[in-house]
Amino acid sequence: MYVLIKNRLASKYELDNSYTLDEALKLYALYERDMDIQTMRAEEMKAEVNKRR
């Protein structure tokens, strides 16, 4: 859950008092999916640039 706090998606207080474990895990999964999508887009952009050379 440190990742959620570090990336300002949730505070320690929110994780302790507002979210259930299931909700916090879903939030983390959404964050991971977003990071994966950004990584894939960056790789696609690199491939496109390299293709043009």
N, C-alpha and C positions, 0 to 999 in steps of 0.2 A: 504494500500500500504506500510505501515510501515514494514510489514513482508518481502516484497521484498527487501527493503533497508537493513534491519537488517541481512538478510541471503545473502547479497551481490549478489542478482540476478539482481538488477537494482539500479542505483543511483537516487537520488532525481532529479538531472539534467535530466537524461534519462526519468524518468517518466513525468517530466514537458514538455520536448521538443521533445522527440523521439518517445514515445509510445502514441497511442490513448488509451482511456479508455478501449475499447474492447480488445486491445492487452495486456494491463496491467492485466486485469481480466483473460484473457486466461493464461498468465504467472503464475498468482497466482493459478489458478485452476490446472495447471500442477504441481506446487510445492506441493499443498495439496495432489494431487494424489500420488506423489512420497512419501510423508510422510506417507500416508495410507498404501502403499505397504511395506514400511520399518517396520511399526508397525505390519502388518500382518505376515511378515517373522519372526520377533522377537518372536511373539506369537507362531508361528509354531515351531520354534527352541526350545522354552521352553517346549512346549507340547511333542516334541520328546524326550527331555532330561528326562522329568518326566515319559514318557512311559517306558524308559529303566531301570528305578529304580525299 
